[in-house]
Amino acid sequence: MVLSGQSDTPTIPPCDLWSEEPQLESDRHLKQLILLLICLERLWQNRNDFHVGANQSIYFSLRQIRSQDFRGTDFYVVLNTERRERKSWAVWEEDGKYPNFILEILSDTTAKNDRGLKKQLYQDVFRTPEYFWFDPYSLEFAGFKLNYGTYEEIPLQEQGWRWSEELQLFLGIVGEQLRFFTPERELVPTPQEAETQQRQRAEQAQAHAERLLRQLRELGVEPEDL
């Protein structure tokens, strides 16, 4: 902490503060965050107006810097901001912007805070429009939308999904993992899944073309003659 003279008032800290978040508690927690991160970044690969962070500290006041009372989120998205790498999110360096969307991955040691203290903070201080949480073991899944200053639960769709107005995506559980779905209810794929889908489509197109060639030849027609 840098002090100005003999004053106890801290100066504005640098904008490249490192995140102070602890290690994730299990492989499931890590894999879940990576899954959400790579899917959203691939889906929005042509956009430059957002920032997505995972297991990263959010610094929102100078007093917080002095007390080292940090509030990290497991996964968050800020809209209408420059897309670039950041070591953490410092609100005072980002035009006062707070996250538009926050998701916490519950664990035995954090669940109480995630459902209570953090929910209150995101509602009353951050004013984050949407807050979700997910437990990768029990599959507890909840979502809330800020309505006149108070979080109200986002209703479940018939598939068990919840709609994110901020992201314009559904969130739902597939194979014990939380996934994104488009407004058309299509799964947002990982890069590997997208590559597999493209390969399968190419193989299907080739097989279809070969069937047509066989049918033409059975009719005595050579494709070169058409």
Residue, then its C-alpha position, 0 to 999 in steps of 0.5 A: m500500500v502506498l501512503s501519501g505523506q503521513s496520511d492514512t488515505p491510500t493513493i490510487p493503486p495501479c491498474d494492473l493489480w494481480s488477482e488474489e483468488p485462491q486455488l480452485e477446490s477440485d478438478r470439477h470446479l476447474k473444468q467447469l470454469i474452463l468450459l464456460l470460458i472457452c465456450l463463451e469466448r468462442l461464441w463471441q470471437n468476433r466481438n470486442d465489446f466484453h470482458v470475461g474473467a474466471n477465478q479473478s479478484i474484483y477490486f471495487s474500493l480503495r478501503q478494500i485495498r487497505s483492508q485486503d478485503f477482496r471479493g473475487t468471483d468464479f466467473y463474470v462478464v462485463l459488457n460494453t468494455e474493451r476486450r483485452e487481457r486483465k490481471s484483475w478487475a479494478v472498478w475505478e480503472e474501468d469507468g466505474k463498471y461492475p460485472n453484468f453477469i456473475l456466476e459462483i461455483l459452490s463448494d463446501t467451504t464457499a456455499k454459505n458465503d455465495r448464497g448469503l454475503k456475496k449475493q447481498l454484495y452483488q445486489d446492494v453494492f455491485r448492482t450486478p443485473e444477474y447472479f447465478w450459482f452452480d454446484p458441480y457435485s449436487l447440481e444445485f443451480a439457481g439464478f437471480k435477476l435484479n428487479y427494483g434493487t432486489y434479486e428475484e429468482i429467474p424461473l426455470q424453463e421446461q428443460g430446466w434451463r434459466w435465461s440470461e437476459e444479459l448474455q442472451l443465452f440459456l444456461g442449463i445442465v448437461g452431463e453434470q456440467l453447466r452449459f450455454f445454449t443459444p436463444e434457438r436452444e442449440l448447445v454452445p459448443t467448445p472449440q473441439e466440439a465445433e471441430t467435430q461437428q464440422r467434420q461430421r457435416a463434411e463427411q455427411a456431405q461427401a457421403h451424400a454426393e457419392r450416393l448421387l453419383r452412384q444413382l446417376r451411374e446406375l441410370g447410365v449417366e456419367p456426371e462428366d456428361l451433364 
